[in-house]
Amino acid sequence: MSLSTALSSAMTGITAASRSTSVISDNLANALSEGYYRRTLDLSSNGAAGGVRIGSVQRMIDPAIQKSVRSAEANYAATSVTAGFYARVSEQVGTVNDAYSIAQRMTDMETALIEATSLPDSDARLNDLSMQAGELAMSIRDAAEGVSSLRNKAEDSIAALVQGLETNLETLNDLNRKILAAEVRGQDPSGLEDQRDNLIDAINEVIPVQVHKRDNNQTALYTNSGIKLIDGGSVAEFSFDETRLVTPYMTLGNGQLSGLEIDGKQIDTSINGKIGGGSLAAQFHVRDVASVQAQEDLDTMAADLIQRFQDPAVDPTLGATDPGIFTDQGAFFDPVNTLGVANRIELNSIISMSGSAETWRLRDGLNATAIGERGDTTILNNYAEAMEATNTITSPGLGSGDYSAYAIAANLMTNFTQENTWAEQELAYSSAIFSDIQSRELEQGVDTDSELQTLMMVETIYAANARMIQAIDEMMQELMRL
């Protein structure tokens, strides 16, 4: 080997060690950085020319693990949305040990009715019956308003997620261009690739995606059902018109709520539809299915309760269209207007403590012309029988059957408690899967001990090549003196 060849080989060794040190330093500096993948420098023999050929910086990624992590993360995001909804609804309706649950309010009214019947001439007991009935109506109304609030929150979340998708896809397209430019200039695009992967993770959490590699280190994204999100510099256009205030009367089916369009095509937004599996489809499910069914359950209970007490057979002083103890915003309830009645149920103002407070009418009849026999319990007994009577009802959560007022309240609470329990179980399962797969991905990350050992080896290589250059220099000096 000639001195020039030896010098060239040593210089390439020095350069390779220097580049390797830089890569290892980046690994150590970003060991705890989220979304950072360990780098290695691609080195190979320079063949007959001798020395080391320095290649590109490689990001150490296991595509199979990365794909599994994204799938698990999207599922976890979806179950988090539905679990959060049912947890809040369950809180609104109440649980077994909740002193303010709808079922407990029904029991409190029953207790007050029994006490009033046992001593019908007691104004205090009639007043208490009025207050307990008012609290029952308020608890139903509060639960319905809570469902409406959650539905509006889902609408806001959908709008925010769609806007975020548009922004992230445009940013991803820009990163593709920057990575291409870096490749053309011979620069290391690893940092840009990390940013791109982090952006894909954020998009995947909203809509699960399939990642396709294109020439020149470009990336294309499609949904699992094959809808293009970005490819070849073309970015999908989303269309969603947010409704400022969603009422119980608005649904996707009647056209009063917006669906989702991608590139002008209407998309199935159901939880198992074209974009199913992420947080966006879950929010649509809350808005268009879960909250609608919860509203229907509450409306069914409110309608049944009102009808039980506006029957002239229960209170003979009522006319055919006179409101009873419970009203539809002060008026007679027409079963045709069941939708949203849970938001409108009120105690009749004539017996309400915040209204006329003529609670003697609970004993003598709401439309009685004057105070009657103070010991008469006929109407009070009718109220008790009305609450115990079995009426036929049908709703998604309560099912179909004949139930008393107490059974409906208990079934309502049980239904939402079960929904909440199932949602929590699904969330716990998806969380465990996500954590397990994510831990496997983290195992592929930067091991600081291993990096330090590699750094020490690189330093040894650097020192050896430096010593070779020094030896060549000494030999050249000796030759020059001859």
Contacts in CASP RR format, 6 or more apart in sequence:
PFRMAT RR
TARGET T0000
AUTHOR 0000-0000-0000
METHOD contacts of the structure
MODEL  1
MSLSTALSSAMTGITAASRSTSVISDNLANALSEGYYRRTLDLSSNGAAG
GVRIGSVQRMIDPAIQKSVRSAEANYAATSVTAGFYARVSEQVGTVNDAY
SIAQRMTDMETALIEATSLPDSDARLNDLSMQAGELAMSIRDAAEGVSSL
RNKAEDSIAALVQGLETNLETLNDLNRKILAAEVRGQDPSGLEDQRDNLI
DAINEVIPVQVHKRDNNQTALYTNSGIKLIDGGSVAEFSFDETRLVTPYM
TLGNGQLSGLEIDGKQIDTSINGKIGGGSLAAQFHVRDVASVQAQEDLDT
MAADLIQRFQDPAVDPTLGATDPGIFTDQGAFFDPVNTLGVANRIELNSI
ISMSGSAETWRLRDGLNATAIGERGDTTILNNYAEAMEATNTITSPGLGS
GDYSAYAIAANLMTNFTQENTWAEQELAYSSAIFSDIQSRELEQGVDTDS
ELQTLMMVETIYAANARMIQAIDEMMQELMRL
1 9 0 8 1.000
3 472 0 8 1.000
3 475 0 8 1.000
3 476 0 8 1.000
5 49 0 8 1.000
5 50 0 8 1.000
6 468 0 8 1.000
6 472 0 8 1.000
7 469 0 8 1.000
7 472 0 8 1.000
8 49 0 8 1.000
8 50 0 8 1.000
8 51 0 8 1.000
9 46 0 8 1.000
9 50 0 8 1.000
9 51 0 8 1.000
9 52 0 8 1.000
9 468 0 8 1.000
10 465 0 8 1.000
10 466 0 8 1.000
10 468 0 8 1.000
10 469 0 8 1.000
10 472 0 8 1.000
11 465 0 8 1.000
11 469 0 8 1.000
12 46 0 8 1.000
12 50 0 8 1.000
12 51 0 8 1.000
12 52 0 8 1.000
12 53 0 8 1.000
12 54 0 8 1.000
13 51 0 8 1.000
13 52 0 8 1.000
13 461 0 8 1.000
13 462 0 8 1.000
13 465 0 8 1.000
14 462 0 8 1.000
14 465 0 8 1.000
14 466 0 8 1.000
14 469 0 8 1.000
15 52 0 8 1.000
15 54 0 8 1.000
16 41 0 8 1.000
16 43 0 8 1.000
16 52 0 8 1.000
16 54 0 8 1.000
16 461 0 8 1.000
17 458 0 8 1.000
17 459 0 8 1.000
17 461 0 8 1.000
17 462 0 8 1.000
17 465 0 8 1.000
18 462 0 8 1.000
19 41 0 8 1.000
19 54 0 8 1.000
20 41 0 8 1.000
20 43 0 8 1.000
20 454 0 8 1.000
20 458 0 8 1.000
21 455 0 8 1.000
21 458 0 8 1.000
21 459 0 8 1.000
21 462 0 8 1.000
23 39 0 8 1.000
23 40 0 8 1.000
23 41 0 8 1.000
23 57 0 8 1.000
24 451 0 8 1.000
24 454 0 8 1.000
24 455 0 8 1.000
24 458 0 8 1.000
25 455 0 8 1.000
26 39 0 8 1.000
27 38 0 8 1.000
27 39 0 8 1.000
27 446 0 8 1.000
27 451 0 8 1.000
28 446 0 8 1.000
28 448 0 8 1.000
28 451 0 8 1.000
28 452 0 8 1.000
28 455 0 8 1.000
30 36 0 8 1.000
30 446 0 8 1.000
31 446 0 8 1.000
31 448 0 8 1.000
31 451 0 8 1.000
34 198 0 8 1.000
35 194 0 8 1.000
35 197 0 8 1.000
35 198 0 8 1.000
35 201 0 8 1.000
36 194 0 8 1.000
36 445 0 8 1.000
36 446 0 8 1.000
37 59 0 8 1.000
37 60 0 8 1.000
37 61 0 8 1.000
37 190 0 8 1.000
37 194 0 8 1.000
37 197 0 8 1.000
37 444 0 8 1.000
37 445 0 8 1.000
38 59 0 8 1.000
38 60 0 8 1.000
38 444 0 8 1.000
38 445 0 8 1.000
38 446 0 8 1.000
39 57 0 8 1.000
39 58 0 8 1.000
39 59 0 8 1.000
39 60 0 8 1.000
39 190 0 8 1.000
40 57 0 8 1.000
40 58 0 8 1.000
40 60 0 8 1.000
41 54 0 8 1.000
41 55 0 8 1.000
41 57 0 8 1.000
41 58 0 8 1.000
42 54 0 8 1.000
42 55 0 8 1.000
42 56 0 8 1.000
42 57 0 8 1.000
42 58 0 8 1.000
43 52 0 8 1.000
43 53 0 8 1.000
43 54 0 8 1.000
43 55 0 8 1.000
44 52 0 8 1.000
44 53 0 8 1.000
44 55 0 8 1.000
45 51 0 8 1.000
45 52 0 8 1.000
45 53 0 8 1.000
46 52 0 8 1.000
46 53 0 8 1.000
47 53 0 8 1.000
56 188 0 8 1.000
57 188 0 8 1.000
57 190 0 8 1.000
59 190 0 8 1.000
59 193 0 8 1.000
59 194 0 8 1.000
60 444 0 8 1.000
60 445 0 8 1.000
61 197 0 8 1.000
61 444 0 8 1.000
62 441 0 8 1.000
62 444 0 8 1.000
65 437 0 8 1.000
65 440 0 8 1.000
65 441 0 8 1.000
65 444 0 8 1.000
66 197 0 8 1.000
66 441 0 8 1.000
67 211 0 8 1.000
68 437 0 8 1.000
69 434 0 8 1.000
69 437 0 8 1.000
69 438 0 8 1.000
69 441 0 8 1.000
70 200 0 8 1.000
70 201 0 8 1.000
70 204 0 8 1.000
70 208 0 8 1.000
70 209 0 8 1.000
71 208 0 8 1.000
72 430 0 8 1.000
72 433 0 8 1.000
72 434 0 8 1.000
72 437 0 8 1.000
72 438 0 8 1.000
73 201 0 8 1.000
73 204 0 8 1.000
73 205 0 8 1.000
73 434 0 8 1.000
73 438 0 8 1.000
74 204 0 8 1.000
74 205 0 8 1.000
74 207 0 8 1.000
74 208 0 8 1.000
74 277 0 8 1.000
74 278 0 8 1.000
74 279 0 8 1.000
75 277 0 8 1.000
75 278 0 8 1.000
75 430 0 8 1.000
75 433 0 8 1.000
75 434 0 8 1.000
76 427 0 8 1.000
76 430 0 8 1.000
76 431 0 8 1.000
76 433 0 8 1.000
76 434 0 8 1.000
77 205 0 8 1.000
77 206 0 8 1.000
77 278 0 8 1.000
77 279 0 8 1.000
77 282 0 8 1.000
78 271 0 8 1.000
78 276 0 8 1.000
78 277 0 8 1.000
78 278 0 8 1.000
78 279 0 8 1.000
78 281 0 8 1.000
78 282 0 8 1.000
78 430 0 8 1.000
79 282 0 8 1.000
79 423 0 8 1.000
79 426 0 8 1.000
79 427 0 8 1.000
79 429 0 8 1.000
79 430 0 8 1.000
79 431 0 8 1.000
80 279 0 8 1.000
80 282 0 8 1.000
80 427 0 8 1.000
81 157 0 8 1.000
81 279 0 8 1.000
81 282 0 8 1.000
81 283 0 8 1.000
81 285 0 8 1.000
81 286 0 8 1.000
82 282 0 8 1.000
82 285 0 8 1.000
82 286 0 8 1.000
82 290 0 8 1.000
82 423 0 8 1.000
82 426 0 8 1.000
83 420 0 8 1.000
83 423 0 8 1.000
83 424 0 8 1.000
83 426 0 8 1.000
83 427 0 8 1.000
84 423 0 8 1.000
85 150 0 8 1.000
85 154 0 8 1.000
85 286 0 8 1.000
85 290 0 8 1.000
85 291 0 8 1.000
85 423 0 8 1.000
86 290 0 8 1.000
86 416 0 8 1.000
86 419 0 8 1.000
86 420 0 8 1.000
86 422 0 8 1.000
86 423 0 8 1.000
87 420 0 8 1.000
87 423 0 8 1.000
87 424 0 8 1.000
88 146 0 8 1.000
88 150 0 8 1.000
89 143 0 8 1.000
89 146 0 8 1.000
89 147 0 8 1.000
89 150 0 8 1.000
89 294 0 8 1.000
89 416 0 8 1.000
89 419 0 8 1.000
89 420 0 8 1.000
90 416 0 8 1.000
90 417 0 8 1.000
90 419 0 8 1.000
90 420 0 8 1.000
92 142 0 8 1.000
92 143 0 8 1.000
92 146 0 8 1.000
92 147 0 8 1.000
93 101 0 8 1.000
93 102 0 8 1.000
93 143 0 8 1.000
93 412 0 8 1.000
93 413 0 8 1.000
93 416 0 8 1.000
94 100 0 8 1.000
94 101 0 8 1.000
94 102 0 8 1.000
94 103 0 8 1.000
94 104 0 8 1.000
94 413 0 8 1.000
94 416 0 8 1.000
95 101 0 8 1.000
95 413 0 8 1.000
95 417 0 8 1.000
96 413 0 8 1.000
96 417 0 8 1.000
98 104 0 8 1.000
100 139 0 8 1.000
101 139 0 8 1.000
101 413 0 8 1.000
102 136 0 8 1.000
102 139 0 8 1.000
102 140 0 8 1.000
102 143 0 8 1.000
102 301 0 8 1.000
102 409 0 8 1.000
102 412 0 8 1.000
102 413 0 8 1.000
103 406 0 8 1.000
103 409 0 8 1.000
103 410 0 8 1.000
103 412 0 8 1.000
103 413 0 8 1.000
105 132 0 8 1.000
105 135 0 8 1.000
105 136 0 8 1.000
105 139 0 8 1.000
105 409 0 8 1.000
106 136 0 8 1.000
106 405 0 8 1.000
106 406 0 8 1.000
106 409 0 8 1.000
107 406 0 8 1.000
108 132 0 8 1.000
108 135 0 8 1.000
108 136 0 8 1.000
109 129 0 8 1.000
109 132 0 8 1.000
109 133 0 8 1.000
109 135 0 8 1.000
109 136 0 8 1.000
110 384 0 8 1.000
110 387 0 8 1.000
110 406 0 8 1.000
111 132 0 8 1.000
112 125 0 8 1.000
112 128 0 8 1.000
112 129 0 8 1.000
112 131 0 8 1.000
112 132 0 8 1.000
112 133 0 8 1.000
113 129 0 8 1.000
113 380 0 8 1.000
113 383 0 8 1.000
113 384 0 8 1.000
113 387 0 8 1.000
114 384 0 8 1.000
115 125 0 8 1.000
115 128 0 8 1.000
115 129 0 8 1.000
116 122 0 8 1.000
116 125 0 8 1.000
116 126 0 8 1.000
116 128 0 8 1.000
116 129 0 8 1.000
116 362 0 8 1.000
116 363 0 8 1.000
116 380 0 8 1.000
117 377 0 8 1.000
117 380 0 8 1.000
117 381 0 8 1.000
117 384 0 8 1.000
119 125 0 8 1.000
120 126 0 8 1.000
120 363 0 8 1.000
120 374 0 8 1.000
120 375 0 8 1.000
120 376 0 8 1.000
120 377 0 8 1.000
120 380 0 8 1.000
121 374 0 8 1.000
121 375 0 8 1.000
123 359 0 8 1.000
123 360 0 8 1.000
126 359 0 8 1.000
126 360 0 8 1.000
126 362 0 8 1.000
126 363 0 8 1.000
127 353 0 8 1.000
127 357 0 8 1.000
127 359 0 8 1.000
129 359 0 8 1.000
129 362 0 8 1.000
130 347 0 8 1.000
130 351 0 8 1.000
130 352 0 8 1.000
130 353 0 8 1.000
130 357 0 8 1.000
130 359 0 8 1.000
130 362 0 8 1.000
131 353 0 8 1.000
133 325 0 8 1.000
133 326 0 8 1.000
133 347 0 8 1.000
133 351 0 8 1.000
134 347 0 8 1.000
134 352 0 8 1.000
136 305 0 8 1.000
137 326 0 8 1.000
137 345 0 8 1.000
137 346 0 8 1.000
137 347 0 8 1.000
140 298 0 8 1.000
140 301 0 8 1.000
140 302 0 8 1.000
140 305 0 8 1.000
140 342 0 8 1.000
140 345 0 8 1.000
141 342 0 8 1.000
141 343 0 8 1.000
141 344 0 8 1.000
141 345 0 8 1.000
141 346 0 8 1.000
143 298 0 8 1.000
143 342 0 8 1.000
144 248 0 8 1.000
144 295 0 8 1.000
144 298 0 8 1.000
144 299 0 8 1.000
144 302 0 8 1.000
144 340 0 8 1.000
144 342 0 8 1.000
144 343 0 8 1.000
145 343 0 8 1.000
147 291 0 8 1.000
147 294 0 8 1.000
147 295 0 8 1.000
147 298 0 8 1.000
148 246 0 8 1.000
148 247 0 8 1.000
148 248 0 8 1.000
148 291 0 8 1.000
148 295 0 8 1.000
148 343 0 8 1.000
150 286 0 8 1.000
150 291 0 8 1.000
151 246 0 8 1.000
151 286 0 8 1.000
151 287 0 8 1.000
151 291 0 8 1.000
151 295 0 8 1.000
152 245 0 8 1.000
152 246 0 8 1.000
154 283 0 8 1.000
154 284 0 8 1.000
154 286 0 8 1.000
154 287 0 8 1.000
154 291 0 8 1.000
155 242 0 8 1.000
155 243 0 8 1.000
155 246 0 8 1.000
155 257 0 8 1.000
155 287 0 8 1.000
156 242 0 8 1.000
157 279 0 8 1.000
157 283 0 8 1.000
158 240 0 8 1.000
158 242 0 8 1.000
158 260 0 8 1.000
158 280 0 8 1.000
158 283 0 8 1.000
158 284 0 8 1.000
158 287 0 8 1.000
159 240 0 8 1.000
159 242 0 8 1.000
161 206 0 8 1.000
161 279 0 8 1.000
161 280 0 8 1.000
161 283 0 8 1.000
162 238 0 8 1.000
162 240 0 8 1.000
162 260 0 8 1.000
162 280 0 8 1.000
164 206 0 8 1.000
165 203 0 8 1.000
165 206 0 8 1.000
165 207 0 8 1.000
165 238 0 8 1.000
165 280 0 8 1.000
166 237 0 8 1.000
166 238 0 8 1.000
168 199 0 8 1.000
168 202 0 8 1.000
168 203 0 8 1.000
169 203 0 8 1.000
169 221 0 8 1.000
169 229 0 8 1.000
169 230 0 8 1.000
169 235 0 8 1.000
169 236 0 8 1.000
170 235 0 8 1.000
171 199 0 8 1.000
172 196 0 8 1.000
172 199 0 8 1.000
172 200 0 8 1.000
172 203 0 8 1.000
172 219 0 8 1.000
172 221 0 8 1.000
172 230 0 8 1.000
173 230 0 8 1.000
173 233 0 8 1.000
173 235 0 8 1.000
175 192 0 8 1.000
175 195 0 8 1.000
175 196 0 8 1.000
175 199 0 8 1.000
176 196 0 8 1.000
176 218 0 8 1.000
176 219 0 8 1.000
176 230 0 8 1.000
176 232 0 8 1.000
176 233 0 8 1.000
177 233 0 8 1.000
178 189 0 8 1.000
178 192 0 8 1.000
179 189 0 8 1.000
179 192 0 8 1.000
179 193 0 8 1.000
179 196 0 8 1.000
179 217 0 8 1.000
179 218 0 8 1.000
180 216 0 8 1.000
180 217 0 8 1.000
180 218 0 8 1.000
182 188 0 8 1.000
182 189 0 8 1.000
182 192 0 8 1.000
183 189 0 8 1.000
183 216 0 8 1.000
183 217 0 8 1.000
189 217 0 8 1.000
193 217 0 8 1.000
196 219 0 8 1.000
200 209 0 8 1.000
200 211 0 8 1.000
200 219 0 8 1.000
200 221 0 8 1.000
203 209 0 8 1.000
203 221 0 8 1.000
203 229 0 8 1.000
205 278 0 8 1.000
205 279 0 8 1.000
206 278 0 8 1.000
206 279 0 8 1.000
206 280 0 8 1.000
207 223 0 8 1.000
207 229 0 8 1.000
207 275 0 8 1.000
207 276 0 8 1.000
207 277 0 8 1.000
207 278 0 8 1.000
207 280 0 8 1.000
207 281 0 8 1.000
208 223 0 8 1.000
208 224 0 8 1.000
208 275 0 8 1.000
208 276 0 8 1.000
208 277 0 8 1.000
208 278 0 8 1.000
209 221 0 8 1.000
209 222 0 8 1.000
209 223 0 8 1.000
209 224 0 8 1.000
209 229 0 8 1.000
210 221 0 8 1.000
210 222 0 8 1.000
210 223 0 8 1.000
210 224 0 8 1.000
210 226 0 8 1.000
211 219 0 8 1.000
211 220 0 8 1.000
211 221 0 8 1.000
212 219 0 8 1.000
212 220 0 8 1.000
212 221 0 8 1.000
212 222 0 8 1.000
212 231 0 8 1.000
213 219 0 8 1.000
213 220 0 8 1.000
214 220 0 8 1.000
214 231 0 8 1.000
214 232 0 8 1.000
218 232 0 8 1.000
219 230 0 8 1.000
220 228 0 8 1.000
220 230 0 8 1.000
220 231 0 8 1.000
220 232 0 8 1.000
221 228 0 8 1.000
221 229 0 8 1.000
221 230 0 8 1.000
221 231 0 8 1.000
222 228 0 8 1.000
222 229 0 8 1.000
222 231 0 8 1.000
223 229 0 8 1.000
223 274 0 8 1.000
223 275 0 8 1.000
224 276 0 8 1.000
225 273 0 8 1.000
225 274 0 8 1.000
225 275 0 8 1.000
227 236 0 8 1.000
227 262 0 8 1.000
227 267 0 8 1.000
227 274 0 8 1.000
227 275 0 8 1.000
228 234 0 8 1.000
228 236 0 8 1.000
228 263 0 8 1.000
229 235 0 8 1.000
229 236 0 8 1.000
229 262 0 8 1.000
230 236 0 8 1.000
236 262 0 8 1.000
236 263 0 8 1.000
237 262 0 8 1.000
237 263 0 8 1.000
237 264 0 8 1.000
238 260 0 8 1.000
238 261 0 8 1.000
238 262 0 8 1.000
239 260 0 8 1.000
239 261 0 8 1.000
239 262 0 8 1.000
239 264 0 8 1.000
240 258 0 8 1.000
240 259 0 8 1.000
240 260 0 8 1.000
240 261 0 8 1.000
241 258 0 8 1.000
242 258 0 8 1.000
243 250 0 8 1.000
243 256 0 8 1.000
243 257 0 8 1.000
243 258 0 8 1.000
246 257 0 8 1.000
246 287 0 8 1.000
248 295 0 8 1.000
248 299 0 8 1.000
248 339 0 8 1.000
248 340 0 8 1.000
248 343 0 8 1.000
249 256 0 8 1.000
249 339 0 8 1.000
249 340 0 8 1.000
250 256 0 8 1.000
250 257 0 8 1.000
251 257 0 8 1.000
251 288 0 8 1.000
251 292 0 8 1.000
252 258 0 8 1.000
252 259 0 8 1.000
252 269 0 8 1.000
252 287 0 8 1.000
252 288 0 8 1.000
257 287 0 8 1.000
257 288 0 8 1.000
259 266 0 8 1.000
259 267 0 8 1.000
259 269 0 8 1.000
259 284 0 8 1.000
260 266 0 8 1.000
260 267 0 8 1.000
260 269 0 8 1.000
260 275 0 8 1.000
260 280 0 8 1.000
260 284 0 8 1.000
261 267 0 8 1.000
267 274 0 8 1.000
267 275 0 8 1.000
268 274 0 8 1.000
268 275 0 8 1.000
269 275 0 8 1.000
269 280 0 8 1.000
269 281 0 8 1.000
269 284 0 8 1.000
269 288 0 8 1.000
270 276 0 8 1.000
270 281 0 8 1.000
270 284 0 8 1.000
270 285 0 8 1.000
270 288 0 8 1.000
270 289 0 8 1.000
271 277 0 8 1.000
271 281 0 8 1.000
271 282 0 8 1.000
271 284 0 8 1.000
271 285 0 8 1.000
271 289 0 8 1.000
273 281 0 8 1.000
275 281 0 8 1.000
293 395 0 8 1.000
293 396 0 8 1.000
293 397 0 8 1.000
294 416 0 8 1.000
295 339 0 8 1.000
295 340 0 8 1.000
295 342 0 8 1.000
296 395 0 8 1.000
296 396 0 8 1.000
297 395 0 8 1.000
297 396 0 8 1.000
297 397 0 8 1.000
297 398 0 8 1.000
297 412 0 8 1.000
297 415 0 8 1.000
297 416 0 8 1.000
298 342 0 8 1.000
298 412 0 8 1.000
299 338 0 8 1.000
299 339 0 8 1.000
299 340 0 8 1.000
299 341 0 8 1.000
299 342 0 8 1.000
299 395 0 8 1.000
300 338 0 8 1.000
300 393 0 8 1.000
300 394 0 8 1.000
300 395 0 8 1.000
300 398 0 8 1.000
300 408 0 8 1.000
301 342 0 8 1.000
301 398 0 8 1.000
301 408 0 8 1.000
301 409 0 8 1.000
301 412 0 8 1.000
302 326 0 8 1.000
302 340 0 8 1.000
302 341 0 8 1.000
302 342 0 8 1.000
302 344 0 8 1.000
302 345 0 8 1.000
303 333 0 8 1.000
303 335 0 8 1.000
303 338 0 8 1.000
303 341 0 8 1.000
304 391 0 8 1.000
304 393 0 8 1.000
304 405 0 8 1.000
304 408 0 8 1.000
305 326 0 8 1.000
305 345 0 8 1.000
305 405 0 8 1.000
305 408 0 8 1.000
306 324 0 8 1.000
306 326 0 8 1.000
306 327 0 8 1.000
306 328 0 8 1.000
306 333 0 8 1.000
306 341 0 8 1.000
306 345 0 8 1.000
307 333 0 8 1.000
307 335 0 8 1.000
307 391 0 8 1.000
308 314 0 8 1.000
308 386 0 8 1.000
308 387 0 8 1.000
308 389 0 8 1.000
308 391 0 8 1.000
308 405 0 8 1.000
309 315 0 8 1.000
309 324 0 8 1.000
309 325 0 8 1.000
309 326 0 8 1.000
309 383 0 8 1.000
309 386 0 8 1.000
310 318 0 8 1.000
310 322 0 8 1.000
310 323 0 8 1.000
310 324 0 8 1.000
310 325 0 8 1.000
310 326 0 8 1.000
310 327 0 8 1.000
310 332 0 8 1.000
310 333 0 8 1.000
311 318 0 8 1.000
311 386 0 8 1.000
312 318 0 8 1.000
312 319 0 8 1.000
312 320 0 8 1.000
312 322 0 8 1.000
313 382 0 8 1.000
314 379 0 8 1.000
314 382 0 8 1.000
314 383 0 8 1.000
314 385 0 8 1.000
314 386 0 8 1.000
315 324 0 8 1.000
315 365 0 8 1.000
315 366 0 8 1.000
315 367 0 8 1.000
315 379 0 8 1.000
315 382 0 8 1.000
316 365 0 8 1.000
316 379 0 8 1.000
317 364 0 8 1.000
317 365 0 8 1.000
317 366 0 8 1.000
317 367 0 8 1.000
317 368 0 8 1.000
318 324 0 8 1.000
318 365 0 8 1.000
318 366 0 8 1.000
318 367 0 8 1.000
319 367 0 8 1.000
321 332 0 8 1.000
322 332 0 8 1.000
322 366 0 8 1.000
322 367 0 8 1.000
323 330 0 8 1.000
323 331 0 8 1.000
323 332 0 8 1.000
323 333 0 8 1.000
323 348 0 8 1.000
323 366 0 8 1.000
324 332 0 8 1.000
324 348 0 8 1.000
324 366 0 8 1.000
325 347 0 8 1.000
325 348 0 8 1.000
325 351 0 8 1.000
325 362 0 8 1.000
325 366 0 8 1.000
325 383 0 8 1.000
326 333 0 8 1.000
326 345 0 8 1.000
326 346 0 8 1.000
326 347 0 8 1.000
326 348 0 8 1.000
327 333 0 8 1.000
327 345 0 8 1.000
327 346 0 8 1.000
327 347 0 8 1.000
327 348 0 8 1.000
328 334 0 8 1.000
328 337 0 8 1.000
328 341 0 8 1.000
328 344 0 8 1.000
328 345 0 8 1.000
328 346 0 8 1.000
329 344 0 8 1.000
329 346 0 8 1.000
330 346 0 8 1.000
330 348 0 8 1.000
330 349 0 8 1.000
333 341 0 8 1.000
348 366 0 8 1.000
349 355 0 8 1.000
349 356 0 8 1.000
350 356 0 8 1.000
350 358 0 8 1.000
350 361 0 8 1.000
350 366 0 8 1.000
351 357 0 8 1.000
351 358 0 8 1.000
351 359 0 8 1.000
351 361 0 8 1.000
351 362 0 8 1.000
351 366 0 8 1.000
353 359 0 8 1.000
360 371 0 8 1.000
360 372 0 8 1.000
361 367 0 8 1.000
361 368 0 8 1.000
362 379 0 8 1.000
362 380 0 8 1.000
362 383 0 8 1.000
363 372 0 8 1.000
363 374 0 8 1.000
363 375 0 8 1.000
363 376 0 8 1.000
363 377 0 8 1.000
363 379 0 8 1.000
363 380 0 8 1.000
364 371 0 8 1.000
364 372 0 8 1.000
364 373 0 8 1.000
364 376 0 8 1.000
364 379 0 8 1.000
365 379 0 8 1.000
386 405 0 8 1.000
387 404 0 8 1.000
387 405 0 8 1.000
387 406 0 8 1.000
388 404 0 8 1.000
388 405 0 8 1.000
388 406 0 8 1.000
389 404 0 8 1.000
390 402 0 8 1.000
390 403 0 8 1.000
390 404 0 8 1.000
390 407 0 8 1.000
391 402 0 8 1.000
391 403 0 8 1.000
391 404 0 8 1.000
392 400 0 8 1.000
392 401 0 8 1.000
392 402 0 8 1.000
393 399 0 8 1.000
393 400 0 8 1.000
393 401 0 8 1.000
393 402 0 8 1.000
393 403 0 8 1.000
393 408 0 8 1.000
394 400 0 8 1.000
394 401 0 8 1.000
397 411 0 8 1.000
397 415 0 8 1.000
398 408 0 8 1.000
398 411 0 8 1.000
398 412 0 8 1.000
398 415 0 8 1.000
403 411 0 8 1.000
END
